[in-house]
Amino acid sequence: MLSAAENETLTRVGTGTPMGELLRRYWQPVAAVAQLDEQPTLAVRLMGEDLVLYKDTRGGYGLLDRHCPHRRADLCYGVPEDRGLRCHYHGWLFDSAGACLQQPFEEIARPEARFRDKIRTTAYPVQAKAGLLWAYLGPAPAPLVPDWDLFGERGYKQIVFSEIPCNWFQGQENSIDPIHFEWLHSNWSAALRGEPGARAPRHLKIAFEEFEWGFVYRRVREDTTEDDELWTVGRVCLWPNCLYTGKFEWRVPIDDARTLHVAWFNDAVPGDAPFEQAQIPYWHGAITDPASGRFITSHIMNQDFVAWVGQGAIADRTKEHLGESDRGVILLRKRMLEEAAVVARGGDPKAVIRDPSKNVSLPLPRVRTGRGARVAPPGKPRPMLFHAGQPREIVEEIDRIWVERSQSGQERRR
């Protein structure tokens, strides 16, 4: 159980809050590169700040206060140019650093005043990596966007966005809770299928270990031993707000009561010939059933969302009763509070990367064999089990690539 003050500290993400300042020391994924190719401006709310993400005509990116400092017009309707974003209302032009470059009428009426030099707007750096656009809202100098090894591996990549109506930390606590797999994703799934008596293998042993990039959680079930990779390798609660299980799931705070869930997948493609996507596709996962208004429960992440949202917009942790299964959650809370204190003292928190020579294809523990390995039907691509609503065109593209690559591999073996 936490005190009300500790719960407040862990959940509030606005500017100047302990957790808001901690999370602002890391790059956060906020959109797909493909989104800005389709429409060069996008409204973004991130950690309680209303912003506009844009792509200029030279291919650069910027992230500005959503409202023009002149008369507060919505810059989502602004016009991207080669040097920045121009307000559609009176033509003021801002660069990606927030400087005002032009004020058309002011420069005619009183050019000597150089009024534009007195105007700045909030601006944050943006970088593109792995088909995502990353934003950094912290103080300069910005650290590096982590170059995780999976980003560069051969495979079919796709990005799924979901907006979840609850606090980000409910999602991140889920990242270090192995017992929920047994019940939420196995026993409850069986009950939903009309098999209420079915039971998954029970967990017999769990362990948690901190390492450079977060925490590894290990488990032994009735159908595994300590020789299985679920124990010897484990899975990763990736610091500060991600889960890594051979795919990434970032829990990005929109504000205190909403979370942008960003999932990044890289699925195997047959053969060994080079494979590159011209663009990594993205889509928005379905959350509720339009017919009933109830949350969708058919897919793994949708089940997680039901559990997170069910705790309330911001969980009241003063009313909890924690047990042995919650040792990882307790560890995560403790370390979050400690690292927030490091930031408050002016230090760099855990897992901030500044050395480019070390930021090259960073490896993370990944279960590859045994009970925890990712499984696909024989001769077929693995279906999307995690998010409801995968677009048909993506399913068809994956199937086409799989057939083409399988056939070319067979021809080379002849």
C-alpha positions as CSV (number, residue, x, y, z in Angstrom):
1,M,0.0,0.0,0.0
2,L,1.2,3.5,-0.8
3,S,0.4,6.8,0.9
4,A,-1.7,9.2,-0.9
5,A,1.3,11.5,-1.4
6,E,3.4,8.7,-2.9
7,N,0.5,7.8,-5.2
8,E,0.3,11.4,-6.3
9,T,4.0,11.5,-7.0
10,L,4.0,8.3,-9.1
11,T,1.0,9.3,-11.3
12,R,1.2,13.1,-11.9
13,V,3.1,14.0,-15.1
14,G,2.7,17.7,-15.6
15,T,5.6,20.1,-15.8
16,G,7.4,20.5,-12.4
17,T,5.9,17.3,-10.9
18,P,8.5,14.7,-9.8
19,M,7.4,12.0,-12.3
20,G,6.8,14.5,-15.0
21,E,10.3,15.7,-14.7
22,L,11.7,12.2,-14.6
23,L,9.8,11.1,-17.8
24,R,10.9,14.3,-19.5
25,R,14.5,13.1,-19.3
26,Y,13.7,10.4,-22.0
27,W,12.6,10.5,-25.6
28,Q,9.0,9.4,-26.0
29,P,7.4,7.9,-29.1
30,V,4.5,10.2,-30.1
31,A,3.6,9.3,-33.7
32,A,4.6,7.3,-36.8
33,V,6.7,8.7,-39.5
34,A,4.0,7.6,-42.0
35,Q,1.4,9.8,-40.2
36,L,3.4,13.0,-41.1
37,D,3.9,11.8,-44.6
38,E,0.1,11.6,-45.0
39,Q,-0.7,14.9,-43.2
40,P,2.2,17.2,-42.2
41,T,0.7,18.5,-39.0
42,L,-0.6,16.5,-36.1
43,A,-2.1,17.5,-32.7
44,V,-0.2,15.9,-29.9
45,R,-0.9,16.0,-26.2
46,L,2.0,14.8,-24.2
47,M,2.4,14.8,-20.4
48,G,-0.3,17.4,-20.1
49,E,1.1,19.8,-22.8
50,D,-0.9,20.6,-26.0
51,L,1.5,20.6,-28.9
52,V,1.6,20.4,-32.7
53,L,4.0,18.0,-34.5
54,Y,4.9,19.0,-38.0
55,K,7.0,18.1,-41.0
56,D,8.5,21.0,-42.9
57,T,9.0,21.0,-46.7
58,R,12.6,20.0,-46.4
59,G,11.7,16.9,-44.4
60,G,12.6,18.1,-41.0
61,Y,10.4,17.8,-37.9
62,G,9.3,20.2,-35.2
63,L,7.1,20.1,-32.1
64,L,5.6,23.4,-31.0
65,D,3.0,24.8,-28.6
66,R,-0.2,24.1,-30.3
67,H,-1.4,27.7,-30.1
68,C,0.2,30.6,-31.8
69,P,1.6,33.1,-29.3
70,H,0.0,35.9,-31.4
71,R,-3.7,35.3,-31.0
72,R,-3.8,31.7,-29.9
73,A,-4.8,30.2,-33.3
74,D,-4.5,26.4,-33.6
75,L,-1.2,25.6,-35.4
76,C,-2.5,22.2,-36.4
77,Y,-3.9,24.2,-39.3
78,G,-0.7,25.9,-39.9
79,V,1.3,25.7,-43.2
80,P,4.6,23.9,-43.2
81,E,7.3,25.7,-45.1
82,D,11.0,25.1,-45.7
83,R,12.1,26.9,-42.5
84,G,9.2,25.9,-40.1
85,L,5.5,26.3,-39.5
86,R,3.5,29.3,-40.6
87,C,0.3,30.3,-38.7
88,H,-2.7,30.3,-41.0
89,Y,-4.3,33.2,-39.2
90,H,-1.9,36.1,-39.6
91,G,1.2,34.5,-41.2
92,W,3.6,34.4,-38.3
93,L,6.4,31.9,-39.0
94,F,8.2,29.8,-36.4
95,D,11.2,27.5,-36.7
96,S,11.7,24.2,-35.0
97,A,13.5,25.9,-32.1
98,G,10.5,28.1,-31.4
99,A,12.0,31.4,-32.8
100,C,9.6,33.7,-34.7
101,L,11.1,34.3,-38.1
102,Q,8.5,36.4,-39.7
103,Q,5.5,38.7,-38.8
104,P,4.4,39.9,-42.2
105,F,2.3,43.0,-41.3
106,E,4.4,44.0,-38.3
107,E,7.5,44.1,-40.6
108,I,5.6,46.5,-42.9
109,A,4.1,48.7,-40.2
110,R,7.2,49.0,-38.0
111,P,10.2,47.2,-39.4
112,E,12.6,49.0,-37.0
113,A,10.8,47.5,-34.0
114,R,11.9,43.9,-34.9
115,F,9.0,42.7,-32.8
116,R,9.6,39.1,-34.0
117,D,12.9,39.0,-32.1
118,K,10.9,39.4,-28.8
119,I,8.6,36.4,-29.5
120,R,9.3,32.8,-28.9
121,T,7.0,29.8,-28.6
122,T,7.5,26.5,-26.7
123,A,9.5,24.1,-28.9
124,Y,10.9,20.6,-28.4
125,P,13.3,18.5,-30.5
126,V,12.0,15.6,-32.6
127,Q,13.9,12.6,-34.1
128,A,12.8,9.8,-36.4
129,K,13.9,6.3,-35.6
130,A,12.4,2.9,-36.4
131,G,9.4,4.4,-38.2
132,L,8.5,6.4,-35.1
133,L,8.8,10.1,-34.3
134,W,10.3,10.7,-30.8
135,A,9.9,13.8,-28.7
136,Y,12.1,15.1,-25.9
137,L,10.6,17.5,-23.5
138,G,13.5,17.8,-21.0
139,P,16.4,20.2,-20.5
140,A,19.3,20.4,-22.9
141,P,21.4,18.7,-23.8
142,A,19.1,16.0,-25.0
143,P,20.3,12.4,-24.6
144,L,20.3,9.9,-27.5
145,V,17.3,8.0,-28.7
146,P,18.1,4.3,-27.8
147,D,19.1,2.2,-30.7
148,W,17.7,-1.2,-29.7
149,D,18.9,-4.2,-31.6
150,L,15.4,-5.2,-32.7
151,F,15.0,-1.9,-34.6
152,G,17.6,-3.0,-37.2
153,E,16.7,-6.7,-37.5
154,R,15.2,-8.1,-40.7
155,G,11.4,-8.6,-40.5
156,Y,8.0,-7.1,-41.2
157,K,7.5,-4.1,-38.9
158,Q,4.3,-2.4,-37.9
159,I,3.2,0.1,-35.3
160,V,-0.1,0.1,-33.3
161,F,-1.5,3.1,-31.4
162,S,-4.2,2.9,-28.8
163,E,-5.5,5.6,-26.5
164,I,-6.3,4.2,-23.1
165,P,-8.4,6.2,-20.6
166,C,-6.3,5.7,-17.5
167,N,-3.0,6.7,-16.0
168,W,0.3,5.5,-17.6
169,F,1.6,3.9,-14.4
170,Q,-1.2,1.3,-14.3
171,G,0.2,0.1,-17.7
172,Q,3.8,0.1,-16.6
173,E,3.1,-1.8,-13.4
174,N,1.6,-4.5,-15.7
175,S,5.0,-4.7,-17.3
176,I,6.5,-6.3,-14.2
177,D,3.6,-8.5,-13.1
178,P,4.2,-12.1,-14.4
179,I,1.3,-13.7,-12.6
180,H,-1.3,-11.8,-14.6
181,F,-0.4,-14.0,-17.6
182,E,-1.8,-17.0,-15.9
183,W,-5.1,-15.4,-15.0
184,L,-5.9,-12.5,-17.3
185,H,-4.5,-14.0,-20.5
186,S,-5.1,-17.7,-19.9
187,N,-7.8,-18.5,-17.3
188,W,-10.0,-15.5,-18.1
189,S,-9.6,-16.1,-21.8
190,A,-10.8,-19.7,-21.3
191,A,-13.8,-18.4,-19.4
192,L,-14.6,-16.0,-22.2
193,R,-14.5,-18.9,-24.6
194,G,-17.0,-20.8,-22.5
195,E,-14.5,-23.0,-20.8
196,P,-14.7,-21.8,-17.2
197,G,-13.1,-24.9,-15.7
198,A,-10.0,-24.7,-17.8
199,R,-6.8,-23.7,-16.0
200,A,-3.4,-22.7,-17.2
201,P,-0.2,-24.2,-15.7
202,R,0.3,-22.4,-12.3
203,H,3.3,-20.3,-11.5
204,L,5.5,-21.9,-9.0
205,K,8.3,-19.4,-8.7
206,I,9.1,-15.8,-9.8
207,A,12.1,-13.5,-9.5
208,F,13.1,-10.0,-10.4
209,E,16.5,-8.6,-11.2
210,E,17.5,-5.0,-12.0
211,F,19.9,-4.4,-14.9
212,E,21.2,-1.4,-16.9
213,W,18.0,-0.9,-19.0
214,G,15.3,-1.8,-16.5
215,F,14.3,-5.1,-14.8
216,V,14.2,-8.8,-15.9
217,Y,11.4,-10.9,-14.5
218,R,11.8,-14.6,-14.4
219,R,9.2,-17.4,-13.8
220,V,8.8,-21.1,-13.4
221,R,5.4,-22.7,-14.2
222,E,4.1,-26.2,-13.7
223,D,5.0,-27.0,-17.3
224,T,8.6,-25.5,-17.2
225,T,11.7,-25.8,-15.2
226,E,14.6,-23.5,-14.3
227,D,16.2,-24.6,-17.6
228,D,13.5,-22.9,-19.6
229,E,14.2,-19.5,-21.0
230,L,11.3,-18.0,-19.1
231,W,13.7,-18.4,-16.1
232,T,17.2,-18.3,-17.7
233,V,16.5,-15.3,-19.9
234,G,13.3,-13.8,-18.6
235,R,11.4,-10.8,-20.0
236,V,12.1,-7.1,-19.7
237,C,10.3,-4.3,-17.9
238,L,12.1,-1.6,-19.9
239,W,12.9,1.6,-18.1
240,P,11.1,3.9,-17.7
241,N,7.8,3.2,-19.4
242,C,8.0,0.2,-21.7
243,L,7.6,-3.6,-21.8
244,Y,9.9,-5.6,-24.1
245,T,9.0,-9.2,-24.9
246,G,10.5,-9.4,-28.5
247,K,8.2,-6.5,-29.2
248,F,8.0,-3.0,-27.6
249,E,5.0,-1.6,-25.7
250,W,5.5,2.0,-24.6
251,R,3.0,3.5,-22.1
252,V,3.3,7.3,-23.0
253,P,1.4,9.7,-20.8
254,I,-1.0,11.9,-22.6
255,D,-1.9,13.5,-19.3
256,D,-2.6,12.2,-15.8
257,A,-5.7,10.3,-16.9
258,R,-4.9,9.1,-20.4
259,T,-2.2,7.0,-22.0
260,L,-1.0,6.6,-25.6
261,H,-0.1,3.0,-25.9
262,V,2.5,2.5,-28.7
263,A,3.3,-1.1,-29.8
264,W,6.1,-1.8,-32.2
265,F,6.3,-5.2,-33.8
266,N,9.0,-7.0,-35.9
267,D,7.8,-10.3,-37.2
268,A,9.9,-12.9,-39.1
269,V,9.8,-13.1,-42.9
270,P,10.7,-16.4,-44.6
271,G,14.1,-16.9,-46.2
272,D,17.3,-15.0,-45.8
273,A,17.3,-12.6,-48.7
274,P,17.4,-8.9,-47.8
275,F,14.1,-7.4,-46.9
276,E,13.3,-3.8,-46.3
277,Q,10.0,-1.9,-46.1
278,A,9.7,1.4,-47.9
279,Q,7.7,2.6,-44.9
280,I,6.7,1.1,-41.6
281,P,2.8,1.0,-41.5
282,Y,0.8,2.1,-38.5
283,W,-2.8,1.6,-37.4
284,H,-5.0,2.4,-34.5
285,G,-6.1,-0.6,-32.4
286,A,-9.8,-1.0,-31.6
287,I,-10.6,-0.5,-27.9
288,T,-14.4,-0.8,-27.6
289,D,-17.1,-2.7,-29.4
290,P,-19.2,-0.1,-31.2
291,A,-22.3,-2.3,-30.9
292,S,-22.2,-2.8,-27.1
293,G,-19.9,0.0,-26.0
294,R,-18.0,-2.5,-23.9
295,F,-14.2,-3.0,-24.0
296,I,-13.0,-5.6,-26.5
297,T,-11.6,-8.7,-24.7
298,S,-10.6,-10.9,-27.6
299,H,-6.9,-9.9,-27.9
300,I,-4.0,-9.9,-25.4
301,M,-3.5,-6.2,-25.1
302,N,-7.2,-5.5,-25.1
303,Q,-7.4,-7.7,-22.0
304,D,-4.6,-5.7,-20.4
305,F,-6.5,-2.5,-21.2
306,V,-9.6,-3.8,-19.4
307,A,-7.5,-4.5,-16.3
308,W,-5.8,-1.1,-16.3
309,V,-8.9,0.9,-16.9
310,G,-10.8,-1.1,-14.3
311,Q,-8.6,0.3,-11.6
312,G,-10.0,3.8,-12.3
313,A,-8.6,6.8,-14.2
314,I,-5.9,7.0,-11.6
315,A,-5.7,4.0,-9.3
316,D,-6.1,4.6,-5.6
317,R,-3.1,2.6,-4.3
318,T,-3.9,3.5,-0.7
319,K,-6.6,0.9,-0.8
320,E,-4.5,-2.0,-2.1
321,H,-3.4,-5.2,-0.3
322,L,-0.2,-6.4,-1.9
323,G,1.1,-10.0,-1.7
324,E,4.0,-12.1,-2.9
325,S,3.0,-11.8,-6.6
326,D,3.5,-8.0,-6.3
327,R,7.2,-8.0,-5.5
328,G,8.0,-6.6,-8.9
329,V,5.5,-3.9,-8.7
330,I,6.8,-2.9,-5.3
331,L,10.4,-2.8,-6.7
332,L,9.3,-0.7,-9.7
333,R,7.5,1.9,-7.4
334,K,10.6,2.1,-5.2
335,R,13.0,2.7,-8.0
336,M,10.7,5.2,-9.7
337,L,10.6,7.3,-6.6
338,E,14.4,7.0,-6.1
339,E,15.1,8.1,-9.7
340,A,12.7,11.0,-9.5
341,A,14.8,12.1,-6.5
342,V,17.9,11.9,-8.6
343,V,16.4,14.2,-11.1
344,A,15.3,16.6,-8.4
345,R,18.9,16.8,-7.2
346,G,20.1,17.7,-10.8
347,G,21.4,14.3,-11.8
348,D,21.0,12.0,-14.8
349,P,18.5,9.2,-14.0
350,K,18.8,5.6,-14.9
351,A,19.2,4.4,-18.5
352,V,19.9,7.9,-20.0
353,I,22.3,7.3,-23.0
354,R,24.8,10.0,-24.0
355,D,27.7,8.2,-25.6
356,P,27.1,7.6,-29.3
357,S,29.8,4.8,-29.4
358,K,27.7,2.8,-26.9
359,N,24.3,3.4,-28.6
360,V,24.7,0.9,-31.4
361,S,22.3,-2.0,-31.7
362,L,21.7,-2.3,-28.0
363,P,20.8,-5.9,-27.1
364,L,17.9,-6.8,-24.7
365,P,17.1,-10.2,-23.2
366,R,14.7,-12.1,-25.5
367,V,13.0,-15.5,-25.0
368,R,13.6,-17.4,-28.2
369,T,12.9,-21.0,-27.4
370,G,10.6,-23.0,-25.1
371,R,7.3,-22.2,-23.7
372,G,7.7,-18.4,-23.8
373,A,8.8,-18.2,-27.5
374,R,6.7,-16.6,-30.1
375,V,4.9,-19.2,-32.2
376,A,3.5,-19.0,-35.7
377,P,1.3,-21.7,-37.5
378,P,3.5,-24.0,-39.7
379,G,4.2,-22.3,-43.0
380,K,2.2,-19.2,-42.2
381,P,2.8,-15.8,-40.7
382,R,1.9,-15.3,-37.1
383,P,-1.6,-13.8,-36.7
384,M,-2.1,-10.6,-34.8
385,L,-3.0,-11.8,-31.3
386,F,-2.2,-8.6,-29.4
387,H,-4.5,-5.9,-30.8
388,A,-8.0,-6.0,-32.3
389,G,-8.7,-4.2,-35.5
390,Q,-5.6,-4.9,-37.7
391,P,-6.5,-3.5,-41.2
392,R,-7.2,-5.9,-43.9
393,E,-4.6,-4.3,-46.2
394,I,-1.8,-5.1,-43.7
395,V,-3.0,-8.7,-43.2
396,E,-3.0,-9.1,-47.0
397,E,0.4,-7.5,-47.4
398,I,1.9,-9.8,-44.8
399,D,0.4,-12.9,-46.4
400,R,1.6,-11.8,-49.9
401,I,5.2,-11.2,-48.6
402,W,5.1,-14.5,-46.8
403,V,4.0,-16.4,-49.9
404,E,6.6,-14.6,-52.2
405,R,9.5,-15.1,-49.8
406,S,8.6,-18.7,-49.1
407,Q,8.4,-19.5,-52.9
408,S,11.7,-17.7,-53.6
409,G,13.4,-19.6,-50.8
410,Q,12.1,-22.9,-52.2
411,E,13.4,-22.0,-55.7
412,R,16.9,-21.3,-54.4
413,R,17.0,-24.7,-52.6
414,R,16.2,-26.6,-55.8
